[in-house]
């Protein structure tokens, strides 16, 4: 529970960084590290805010488990959505958006999610 304000503050600072990049940086003359910073800040914003939203919705609507379990699983779900947003932004920056590339991104994230779920089940046996 003590991590939630830090996650919120980090997400807000990242949102201000995204706002600065979008409004003040010229993409034609910007160095490549600006685009890498953009993708990283986008990941942090989506991960932080979506994780907090999912956590608060789950704890307000359905209280059954420990608070730490809700934090862990909410941010685990938000991680995969943020990872997809970061991959999609990277594809858009490099002008590589196609049905095939987006399908591969979805497939790779889905396989990673299944592996992270099933890998824990196999190790416990």
C-alpha positions as CSV (number, residue, x, y, z in Angstrom):
1,X,0.0,0.0,0.0
2,X,2.9,2.4,0.7
3,X,4.0,2.0,-3.0
4,X,0.9,3.5,-4.5
5,X,1.7,7.2,-3.9
6,X,5.2,6.8,-5.3
7,X,3.7,5.1,-8.4
8,X,1.2,7.9,-8.8
9,X,3.9,10.6,-8.5
10,X,6.2,8.8,-11.0
11,X,3.3,8.5,-13.4
12,X,2.4,12.2,-13.1
13,X,6.0,13.3,-13.6
14,X,6.2,11.0,-16.7
15,X,3.0,12.5,-18.0
16,X,4.6,16.0,-17.7
17,X,7.6,14.6,-19.6
18,X,5.4,13.3,-22.3
19,X,3.6,16.6,-22.6
20,X,7.0,18.4,-22.9
21,X,8.1,16.0,-25.7
22,X,4.9,16.3,-27.6
23,X,4.6,20.0,-27.4
24,X,8.2,21.4,-27.5
25,X,10.2,18.9,-29.5
26,X,10.4,19.0,-33.3
27,X,10.5,15.3,-34.5
28,X,12.3,16.2,-37.7
29,X,15.4,17.4,-35.9
30,X,15.2,15.5,-32.6
31,X,17.9,13.0,-31.7
32,X,17.0,9.3,-31.4
33,X,17.2,9.4,-27.6
34,X,14.2,11.7,-27.5
35,X,12.1,8.9,-29.1
36,X,13.5,6.3,-26.7
37,X,12.6,8.6,-23.8
38,X,9.1,9.1,-25.3
39,X,8.6,5.3,-25.4
40,X,9.9,4.8,-21.9
41,X,7.7,7.6,-20.5
42,X,4.7,6.3,-22.3
43,X,5.3,2.9,-20.8
44,X,5.6,4.4,-17.3
45,X,2.4,6.5,-17.7
46,X,0.3,3.6,-19.0
47,X,1.7,1.2,-16.4
48,X,1.3,3.5,-13.5
49,X,-2.1,5.0,-14.2
50,X,-3.7,1.8,-15.5
51,X,-2.3,-0.2,-12.6
52,X,-3.7,2.2,-10.1
53,X,-7.1,2.3,-11.9
54,X,-7.4,-1.5,-12.0
55,X,-6.3,-1.7,-8.4
56,X,-8.8,0.8,-7.1
57,X,-11.6,-0.7,-9.2
58,X,-10.9,-4.2,-8.0
59,X,-10.6,-3.2,-4.3
60,X,-13.8,-1.1,-4.4
61,X,-15.9,-3.6,-6.3
62,X,-14.6,-7.0,-5.1
63,X,-12.8,-7.4,-1.8
64,X,-11.8,-11.0,-1.1
65,X,-8.1,-11.3,-1.1
66,X,-5.1,-9.6,0.5
67,X,-4.2,-6.1,-0.6
68,X,-0.7,-7.0,-1.8
69,X,-2.3,-9.7,-4.0
70,X,-4.5,-7.0,-5.6
71,X,-1.5,-4.7,-6.1
72,X,0.6,-7.4,-7.7
73,X,-2.0,-8.7,-10.1
74,X,-3.3,-5.3,-11.1
75,X,0.1,-4.1,-12.0
76,X,0.9,-7.4,-13.7
77,X,-2.1,-6.8,-16.0
78,X,-1.2,-3.2,-16.5
79,X,2.4,-4.2,-17.4
80,X,1.2,-6.2,-20.5
81,X,-1.0,-3.4,-21.7
82,X,1.8,-0.9,-21.2
83,X,4.2,-3.2,-23.0
84,X,1.9,-3.4,-26.0
85,X,1.5,0.4,-26.0
86,X,5.3,0.8,-26.0
87,X,5.8,-1.7,-28.8
88,X,3.0,0.0,-30.8
89,X,4.6,3.4,-30.3
90,X,8.0,2.1,-31.3
91,X,6.5,0.6,-34.5
92,X,4.8,3.9,-35.2
93,X,8.0,5.9,-34.7
94,X,9.9,3.7,-37.2
95,X,6.9,3.7,-39.6
96,X,6.6,-0.1,-39.4
97,X,3.0,-0.4,-38.5
98,X,1.4,-3.2,-40.5
99,X,-1.1,-5.9,-39.8
100,X,1.7,-8.5,-39.6
101,X,3.9,-6.5,-37.1
102,X,0.9,-5.7,-34.9
103,X,-0.2,-9.3,-34.9
104,X,3.3,-10.4,-34.0
105,X,3.4,-7.9,-31.1
106,X,0.0,-9.1,-29.8
107,X,1.2,-12.7,-30.2
108,X,4.5,-12.1,-28.4
109,X,2.8,-10.3,-25.5
110,X,0.1,-13.0,-25.2
111,X,2.8,-15.7,-25.1
112,X,4.8,-13.8,-22.5
113,X,1.6,-13.4,-20.4
114,X,0.8,-17.1,-20.6
115,X,4.4,-18.0,-19.8
116,X,4.5,-15.7,-16.8
117,X,1.3,-17.3,-15.6
118,X,2.1,-21.0,-16.3
119,X,5.8,-20.7,-15.4
120,X,4.9,-19.9,-11.8
121,X,2.5,-22.9,-11.7
122,X,5.1,-25.3,-12.9
123,X,7.8,-24.1,-10.5
124,X,5.5,-24.6,-7.5
125,X,5.2,-28.3,-8.1
